[in-house]
């Protein structure tokens, strides 16, 4: 530890020691100065009897006064922020000191002039008070310097009385350019209650957040709990959002390890913070070893899941990354991003439809991918209900075309992106994805390629998902539309979805359906209310919520596994493998060809045919 670090570490102790020394000097001087004033500022007129008594009593007076100053917290306050409370403490301590001094001298049968006590009382208050409020006066002059903001600063509450909270407070206090001041700290540790964190009082626990926010006119709450379990953080965030204050959160414990805790690292609270489970962690080592040095093709690589797949793969040194997408704007965006972030990446971006057999075969023949992630699909349930033949053409036969090309050109592993809507589907989109899973299962029986499927729920923040829709509706002043007050869904973040897909690629042996343990489902109504509160509004008051009724083919709840499927654990305890449902491959191939003919003819009976192939598909609303 160098000298600078030693001084910084011991600065609070040094300041207290200096304050004690100066207090001792003030107490010593005030007695004699009081006698000097009492005798008209003339030493020659002073009664030496009183001087001798004051001198004799001085050691007792010094010890007693310092003890009183400690009891009245005159050494625990941050005097650069001194207020009327601190002044009252100074007056109280001095009052008790003078009263006790008079009592002790009376017991010792030492008489002093009454005016001596009054003069000493005021001199003691002036000396002790001036010493401490000098900090405040100097700060006032500092804040009035050019470039320092006037004190129209926003009141800020910090949740977390640990090291992270202290570092956040320190940065607010040290910066001349931030327009916030920390007015209180909240921490659940009972032993910290009433104590001070860098001069800011710890005023309560999570149960006091609402009360303190109202009483102190808090504008913003900063949650600095990087090492606290995510489940506890979510509970605290739910309390905080009820206050209507702006919320920000310190991201994680690794910032503490790297010394990166700062105001710039604070982020807004996202709806992901309120999910009912801890985030899924990717086993990076196994994925890196599997992806590195290979040629990888991602279909639908410009979409929400596809683009995140490309980002993660690009970071793991593939030999070549091939992105295929029908939508050129998305493909262009991810191309530019990856070129900027990974200039050495061997990147190929192609515009193609997975429905075009010749184009897909040509791409596989040219680039010979070793791993394929198939994310290309139509996914919007209501739109596909209105265009069922397009759902079948793109999802089912786009998957079949790509899977056949993978088999033909020796792909090692083919990973299908599936959905919980494939389980007991009530809409054509879900039924089409169930057909895709069946294609993967059938192809795995007939090919050296390992074919697997990955099934997960709704992805927060993906294009067309409920969160962007709610945000847009809130920005427009509402109403926020929810189809049904009781509708529930499983949710996951985009990084979680991608981690599952990459895990499947690393763990797959062929034929599996990987299922994520996504915890408890979330009510869409709760999601809407939480997002409204996080945006600073009150649901059903400032922003209305309207119920529009279930859309065609929409369920009240989604499932992740069919009753016939068993669950088997993997290395990652939160990822399971569903046992595939057996079916007749030859019959399935024949039915696929019949389905293709109906789809190409845009036949009306497409749903009925899907029902024959997928027994768990139950048509609703047509």
N, C-alpha and C positions, 0 to 999 in steps of 0.2 A: 504494500500500500504506500503510495507516494504522499508527499506533504499535502498536496492539494486535496487528495481523497480523504486524508485524515482530518483536515480542517472542515471539509464538507460534511463528513460523517458526524463530527462532534460540534458542529456549529450551534445547534439548539442548546446543548449543555453549556457551551462557552457564553452564549447570550444570557442564559439564566444566571451563571456565575457572576458575570459583569453586573447584571441588574442587582444581585444581592449585595455586592460590594458597594455600589452606588447608593443603595437603600441604607446600608449601614452608615455611610458618610452623611447622608441627609438626616437620619435620626440623631446622629452625634451632634451635628451642627445646629439643628433646630432648637434644642433645649437652651443652649448658650445664646443663640440669636434671639430667642424669645425674651430672655432676661435683658439683653442689650436694648431691645425695643421697649420693654417695660420701663427701663430707667432712662428714657428719652434719648436713646442712642449715645449715651455717655458711659464709657468704661469706669470713669472715676466715681460715678454715683452707684455703681452696682454693689449690692450687698454680697460679700464674699461667702457668707453663710449659705446663701442659696446656690452660689456657684459650686461650693464644696458638696452640697447635697446632690446637685445634678450630676456632678462628676462621680460621686460614690454610687449613685443609682444607675449610671450609664450601662454597665455590663448587663444587668437584669433587663433594662429597657431594650437594649439591642436584641437580646435573645427572644424576649417576649414579642417584640414588634415583628421580627422575621417570621416567628411561628404564626402569628396572626395573618401576615401577608400570604403565607403558604395556604392557610385555611381558607382565605378569601380569594384564592386562585389568581393572585396578582403575578404569579410566575408561569401560568398555564395559558394565558390569553395571547392572541396574536395582536400586538398593539398597533400594527399598521392598519388594522381594521377596527380599532377601538371605537366604542359607541357609548351611549348613555349607560348601558349595563356595566361596562368596565369602570366608568366614572363612579357609579353607585358602589361598586365593590371597593374602590379606593377610599371613598368617604366612610364606608362602613368599617373598613379595617382601621383607619386612622381614629375613628370615633371610639371603637372598642379599646384601642391602644391607649388613648389619653385617659379614658375612664378607669381602666385597670391600673394605669400609672398613678392616678390620684388615690385609688383605694390602697395600693401597696405603700405609697408614701405616708398615708394616714396611719396604716398599721405600724409602720416603722417610726411613727411619731415625728415625721418630718413635715414641717409646715412650709408651703409655698404660696405666693400670692395667687389669688383666684385669677387675676388677669394673665398670669403666666401660662396657665392651662389653656385659656382661650386663644392667646397669641400663638402658643406652640401648636395648638390644634389646626389653626388656619395655615401656619407655615408648613406643617407636615403634609397637609392635603395639597398645598401648592407645589411643594417640592416633589413629592411622590407622583402626583398627577402630571406635573410638567414633564418629568422624566419619561413617563410612559406615553403621554400624548404627543411627545415630540415625533415618535414614529408616525403617528397619524398625520401630523402637520407636514412632515417631509413627504409623505406619500401624496398628500393633496397637491403640493407644489410639483411633484413628479408627474402627476396625472394631468396637470395643466400645461405641461411642456408641449411644444408643437409636435404633432404626430401621435399624441396619446389621446385615445377616445374619451370623451366626456362620459360620466357615469350614467348613461342611459342603457346600461348593460342588462342583459337578460338573466334572470335568476335561474340557476341550474342546480338540480339535485343529482348527486352521484350515489348510485346504488352499489355498495361494495366498499368496505372499510379496510381492504388489504393493500398490497403493494401496487396493484394496478390502479386502484382508486387514488392512491397517494400520488402516483406519477401523473395521472390525468389532472388532478387538482394543481399540482406543481406547474404543469404547463400552462394552465389557465392563469395562474398567479404571475408567472414570469413573463408572459407575453403582453406586450403593450398594444397589440393590434386585435386581440380577440374581444368581441363585444358581449362576453358572458362572465358571470361571477358565480362561483359555487357557494350557495347559501346554506346547504346542509348535506350531511351524509347519512345514508341508511345502511344498516348492516344487521343481520340476524343474530350475530354473536352477542349474547347478553353481557359478556365481560367488557365489551367495547362501548356500551351505552353510556352517554354522558361525557365520554372522552373526546379528544380533539385530534383530527387527522390533518396535519399541516395547517393548523389554526381553524379548521372548520369542524363544528361540533357534530358528533354522531348522535342524531336526535331520535332514532327509533329503529324499528324493524320493518319488514315488508308490510306488516299490518298497518303501519302508520303512514304509508306512502300517500294515500288519498288525502288524509287530514293535513299532512305537511305541505302537499302541493297546493292546497287551498289557502292555508294560513300564510304561507310564504310567497304566494303568487308565483309559483314556479312555472317557467316557460318551457323548460326542456329537462328531460331526465336522461342521464347517461348511465347505462348498465355496464359496470366494469367488473365482471365476474368471469374472467377467462378460464379459470380452473374448476368452476362449479359445474356439476352435471347438467346436461342440456335440459333434462326434465324439470329441474329446479328453475333454470333460467326462464323456461317457457311459463312457469307459474308466475314468476315475478313480472314478466312482460305482460301477462294477462291482467295483473293488478295495475301496472303502469298505464296501460292503454285506456283504462277506465277514467283516468285523470284528464284525458284530452290534451296532455302535454306532448310536445314533439319528443320522439324517442330515438336514441342512438345507442349502439352497443359495441363494445370492444370485441373484435372477432374471435380470438382464441388464445390459448395458452402459449402457442409457439411465438407469438409476438413478445411475450414476457421473456422467453428464453433468449430470443435474438435481440432483446433490448429495443424493440420496435414500438413500444407503447407510446402513442402520441395522439394528439387531437386529430391529426390527419388520418390516423388509422381507424378512427371511429366510423361506423357506417350506419345508415338508416336501418331501422328494424324492418325486416321483410316478413311477408306472410309465412315464409318457410320456417321462421323462428317459432311459430305457433303450432307447428305440426305435432301430433300426439306421440312422437317417438324421437329417439336419437338418430342422427344421420348415419347412413350406411357408409362404412369405410372400405375403400378399395385396397386389396392386397397388391400393392404396386409392383413388388418384386416379381411375382409370378406372371403378371401381365407384361412387364417389360421384357422378360426373357422370352415370352411367346411371340411378341410382336416384332421385336428388334430384328433387323436384317431380312425381313420378308416383304413380298409384294402383296399389298392389301388393296382390295376394292370395296368401296362403300357406295351402295346405291341409295338414292335419296339423300346424298351427302350434303345438300344445301339446306335441309330441313332442321328443325330444332334438335332432334336426337342425332341425326346424321352429321350435322356440323360439329356437335360436341364430340362425337366419336372421332371425327377427323382431327380435331384439336388434340385429343388425348393420344391418338395414334401417332400424330406428327411429333409429339414430344418424346416418343419412345424409339426413335431412330429406325423407322422402316426402310427397307431398300428402296421401295417406291410406293407412293400413295396415289390411288386412282379414284377420283370422285366422279360419279355418274349421277346426273340429275336432269329432269326434263325442263325445269324452270331456270332460265338463264340468269335471272337477277340474283337468286339465291346462290347459284353456282359461282357467279362472279364475286359476290361478297365474301364467301369463304375462301375462294382462291386468293383474293387480295390480302385477306387477313393472314393466311398461312404463309404467303410469300414474304410478308413483312416480318412476321414473328420467327419464321424458320427459313432464312434465305438459302440454306444449303439443302433443304428438303427436295427430293426428287418427286415433284408433284405433277400429276396429269389431271386436268379437269375436262370432262367430256359431256356434251349435251346429247342425251339419248333417252328414249322411252324403253322401259323394261318390257313393254308389250311388243316391241319390234324384234322379232326373232333373229333376223339377219344381222341387225346392228349389234345386238348383245353377243351373238356368236363371234362377230368380227372383233369386238373389244376383248373377249376372253382369249381368242386365238392370238391376237397381237401382243397382249400384255401378260398373259399367263399368270393371273393372280394365284397366290397360295391360300389366302384367307379372304372370304367374302362376308361382309356385313350387309344384310338386305333390309334397308330401312324404307325403301320406296313403297308408298301406299297412299290410297285415299283413306282418310281417317274420320272425316266429319259425319257423325251419325245422321243428322237430319238431311243433309245434302245427298247422302248415299241412299236414303229411303226414297228420295225423289228420282234417283238415277241408279237403280239397282244393277242394271246391266253393266254400267261403267265400273261399279265396285267389283263385279266379278271379273271383268276384262283386266282391270289394272292390278287388283290385289291378288286374285287367284292365279290368273294366267301369266301375269307379270312375274309372280313368284315361281311358277312352273317353268317358264322360259329361262329364268336366271338359274334355277336349280339344275335344269338339264344341261345348260352351258357349263356349270360348275363341274358336273359329272363328266361331261365330254372332254373337258380340257384339264382334268386332273387337279382340281382344287383340293387342298388338304381338308379345309373346314369351312362350312357354310352355316352362318348364324342368322336366323330369321328373327326380326323384331315383331313380337306378337303383343297381345293386349288381354286384359282381364275380360274385355267384352266378348272374347271368344268362348268364354265359359257359359253354357246354357244361354246362347245368344237370343235376344228378342228383336234384333235389327239386322239388316242385311250386311252392314259393315262388320259387326261381330261375327256373323256366320261366315263371311268371306275370310276372315282371319282364322277361324277354326278350320276352314278348308285348307288354308295355307299350312297350318300345323300338320294336317293329315298328309299333305304333299311332302312335307319334310320327313315325316315318319315313313312314308312309302319309299321315298328316294333313298333313305338311309339303309333300307333292306336291300336295295338294288345297286348300290354304288360303293366304291372305295372311299369316297368323300364322307367325312363325318358331318351329318346334317343335324342341327339342333335348333330349338326355338327358345326364345326368352320372353316370358310373359310378365308384364307389370301393369300397374294402374295408371291413373291420370298423371300427367307430367306438369308440375307447376311451372308456369311461365312459358310454355311452348306456344308456338304460333296457333292461334285459334282456341287456346284453352281458356278456362273460366277466369283466371286471374287478370290477364290483359283486358278481357272484356269488362270485368268489374271496374278496373282502374279507369278505363275510358269512360264508362258510365258515371263514375264518381267525378271525374274531371269536368264532365258536362253538367254536373249538378243533379244527377240522378234522373229517373229512378234506377236502382240496381234491380235487375230482373233475375229471379230464381224460379225454376220451373215448379218446385213443390217444397213446402216447408219441411218435409221429412226426408228428402232425397239425400243419400249419403254416397261418398266415393272414397276409394283408397287413393292416396296422393304420394308422390315422390318428387324429388327435385331432378332437374336435368342431369347434374353430375352423378346422382345416385343411379339413375336409369342407365347411364353410360357405363358406370362401374359394373353394373350387373351384366351388361352385354359383353364387356371385356372379360369379366370373370368366366362367363359361359364359354367364350372362345378358348380360354386357357384350361378350363376343367373338362370340357366336353369329350366324350368318348363316342358319341353318335346316338341319335334317337331320343335324347332327353328333351323334356320341357322344363326349363329352369324357372322357378317361381320365387319371388322375393317376399320375405316376411315383412309386410309393411305396417305392422302394428294395427291399431284400431282405425276403422274408417272415420272420416270427418264429415260432419253435416255441412252441406253447401251453404245453408243459412248462416251457420256459425262462421264460416269462412267469409261470407259477405259482410256480416256485422263486424268481424275483426278488422277487415280491410278498411271499412268505413271509419272505424275508430282510429286506426293507424294513420289515416289520411287527415285526422283532426276534426272529424264530424261525428254527430250523434245519429246512430241509425234510427229510422222511423220518425225522426224529428227534423234534422237538417238535411238528411239524405233518406228518401223513401226507399223501401224494398217492396217490389211488386211480384206476385206469384202468377206465372203465366200458364201453368199447367204442363204436364209431361208431354214431351214432343213424341212424334211417331217413332216407335221402336225403343223408347227410352225406359230404363228400369229405375225403380226407386233405389236399388242397391246393386253393386257389382260383386262378382265372386272371382276368386283367383284360382280355384281348383274345382274340377267336377267331382261328384261323389264317387265315381268309379276310380279316380286316380288316388294312389297312395302317395305319401311324402317320404323322401329320403334325404337325410342331411348331407351337406358337402363340407369342405374344409372351412368355408365361411358359414358360421352358424345361422346367419340370416338369409342364406340362399339355399333353397330346397330343390329337389328334383321330383317332378311328378311322373308317376308310372304311366306310360302311354296306353291308351285304350286300343285294344287290338281290333282290326277290321280286315276284310278281304281285299288285298291289294289289286287283284285282277278285276274284281267288280268295281272297285273305286276308279281304276283307270278307264273302264268302259263308261262309267257315269260322268267322269270328267269330260270325255269327248262329247257326250250328249249335252252337257252343260255348256261347252264351248260353242256348239252350234246354236243353242238358244241365245247365248249372249251376243254372238255375232249378228243374229237376226233381230236383236232387241225385242225378243219375244216377251209377251205379257206373263207367261207362266214361269218366269225365272225363279221366283220365290218358292213356288211349289217344288221345283226340281231341287233346289238347295235343301228343302225340308227332307226330301228323300235321301239325300247324301249325308246330311248332318241331322241325325235323329234328335239331338238336344235343342235344335233351333225351333223356337216357338214364335210364329208370326203374330204380330199385334198390329192393330190399326191398318189392316189391309194385307 
